Amino acid sequence: MADEIDDQAAMAQWAAENPPGTFDASGGGELNNSFGDFSGGMAGMAGWDDGGGDGMGSERILNQDEIDSLLGFDLSGDGGDDRTGIRAIINSALVSYERLPMLEIVFDRLVRLMTTSLRNFTSDNVEVSLDNISSIRFGDYLNSIPLPAILAVFRAEELDNYGLLTVDSNLIYSIVDVLLGGRRGTAAMRIEGRPYTTIERVLVQRMVEVVLNDAKAAFEPLHPVSFSLDRLETNPRFAAIARPANAAILVKLRIDMEDRGGRIELLLPYATLEPIRKMLLQQFMGEKFGRDNIWEGHLATELWTTQMEVRAVLDEQQLPLSKVLNLQVGDTLMLNATPDSLVELRAGSIPLTRGRMGRRNHSIAIRADAPLTPAAKKAVQKLK
């Protein structure tokens, strides 16, 4: 109640000090002046600016270059540079290809194989170079493919997944020109606005099959993988082999045939490489490429010379525990074995085979009369 009385008193005092003005048609009345002063004061307090001057509350507007830098878009580059801004934060979840050391070795081997096979395929001087290896999202790659192009969808049989191989238009026309006897020193003719003909598609398909065969040979020392061509597409929408947000490895290869050439891009989703991920994580020294013949030979030699304890079991009996506890010195246990009974040979708890007991020189010997038991074969297979 006391607070309400104080508020009413304060309002009454303010009304007495500021009597209400009367309306004046000429615009010079007290009410208009009071409102003008009030609005002017509010404008000064808020720092409003009508656009004519530099007010305290005015904000600086970013230009297009600053917006692109903030978002991480770079229209001038080809996508191989490091991302910045918000896009770098979004792509931070991508697994870097440097964490798979064997990939670079596999693709270097692919470059050497392609150099030889494409020279035999075109009967021309062909140079294949590896531009770069990068991680990219599948949707971003589909949006960045320069059209027109031919996209080859292939299947990795042992990995049970798909991959994508893109051949740009420059390489397509160059291959057609070389295989059909075009003159050297003249650039390949490029006709825009028309689909690829059947001859062009067939020639590109033959080249793609050569590249996939080389990729199979490149992966062979690491893991046997067969790459088979599934289909050829010219529209990236029909070549979707993964979700747009899925990560993939992008390999850019440059093929030069003197004054002609183009680019091949090989895309492998991480889901395709997942079955052999442990092998790709390993680091091998030298040219053994995953296999050490010296160590294999040494291990085999040591296994052949390994000493193994073998026990010959004449007979087994089951006795009550009370009888075993009451055994005294001089007690005799009658065995059911005879001189002609088979003796079981054991290695630990695993039965190996059966044989007959005899004598060789001054030692007791066992002659094996049966093959290895299934339990022994299973134990050997587990060791392998």
Long-range contacts (C-beta under 8 A, 24 or more apart in sequence): 79-134, 79-136, 79-140, 79-144, 80-131, 80-132, 80-134, 80-252, 91-135, 91-137, 93-247, 94-135, 94-136, 94-137, 94-247, 95-135, 95-247, 95-270, 96-135, 97-133, 97-134, 97-135, 97-249, 99-281, 100-249, 100-273, 100-277, 100-280, 100-281, 101-280, 101-281, 101-282, 101-283, 102-222, 102-279, 102-280, 102-281, 102-282, 102-283, 102-284, 102-290, 103-133, 103-249, 103-280, 104-133, 105-284, 105-289, 106-218, 106-219, 106-222, 107-133, 107-218, 107-251, 109-217, 109-218, 110-214, 110-215, 110-218, 111-253, 113-214, 113-217, 113-218, 114-210, 114-211, 114-214, 114-253, 114-255, 117-210, 117-211, 117-213, 117-214, 118-207, 118-210, 118-255, 121-206, 121-207, 121-210, 122-175, 122-178, 122-179, 122-257, 124-178, 124-257, 124-258, 125-257, 125-258, 126-255, 126-256, 126-257, 127-255, 127-256, 127-257, 128-253, 128-254, 128-255, 128-256, 129-253, 129-254, 129-256, 130-251, 130-252, 130-253, 130-254, 131-252, 131-253, 131-254, 131-263, 132-252, 133-249, 133-250, 133-251, 133-252, 134-249, 134-250, 134-252, 135-247, 135-248, 135-249, 135-250, 136-247, 136-248, 136-250, 137-244, 137-245, 137-246, 137-247, 137-248, 138-240, 138-241, 138-242, 138-243, 138-244, 138-245, 138-246, 138-247, 138-248, 138-267, 138-269, 139-243, 139-244, 139-245, 140-244, 141-248, 141-250, 141-267, 142-236, 142-237, 142-239, 142-240, 142-244, 143-236, 145-236, 147-236, 148-192, 148-196, 148-234, 149-234, 150-196, 150-201, 150-204, 150-232, 150-233, 150-234, 151-232, 151-233, 151-234, 151-236, 151-239, 152-204, 152-205, 152-208, 152-229, 152-231, 152-232, 152-233, 153-229, 153-230, 153-231, 153-232, 153-233, 153-239, 153-241, 154-208, 154-212, 154-227, 154-228, 154-229, 154-230, 155-227, 155-228, 155-230, 156-225, 156-226, 156-227, 156-272, 157-225, 157-226, 157-227, 157-228, 158-223, 158-224, 158-225, 158-226, 158-275, 159-225, 159-272, 159-273, 159-275, 159-276, 160-275, 161-241, 161-269, 161-271, 161-272, 162-230, 162-241, 162-242, 162-269, 162-272, 163-227, 163-241, 163-266, 163-267, 163-268, 163-269, 163-272, 164-239, 164-241, 164-266, 164-267, 165-208, 165-211, 165-212, 165-264, 165-265, 165-266, 165-267, 166-264, 166-265, 166-266, 166-267, 167-204, 167-207, 167-208, 167-262, 167-264, 168-262, 168-263, 168-264, 168-265, 169-262, 170-260, 170-261, 170-262, 170-263, 171-255, 171-261, 171-262, 171-263, 171-264, 172-196, 172-200, 172-204, 172-262, 174-257, 174-260, 174-261, 174-262, 175-203, 175-204, 175-207, 176-200, 176-203, 177-260, 178-257, 178-260, 179-203, 184-258, 184-259, 185-259, 187-259, 187-260, 188-260, 195-234, 196-234, 201-232, 204-232, 205-229, 205-232, 208-232, 211-264, 215-266, 221-289, 221-290, 221-291, 222-276, 222-279, 222-280, 222-289, 222-290, 223-276, 223-279, 225-276, 241-269, 242-269, 242-271, 246-270, 246-271, 249-273, 308-347, 309-347, 309-348, 310-345, 310-346, 310-347, 310-352, 311-345, 311-346, 311-347, 312-343, 312-344, 312-345, 312-357, 312-366, 313-343, 313-344, 313-345, 313-346, 314-341, 314-343, 314-357, 315-341, 342-369, 342-370, 347-376, 350-375, 350-376, 350-379, 351-375, 351-376, 352-376
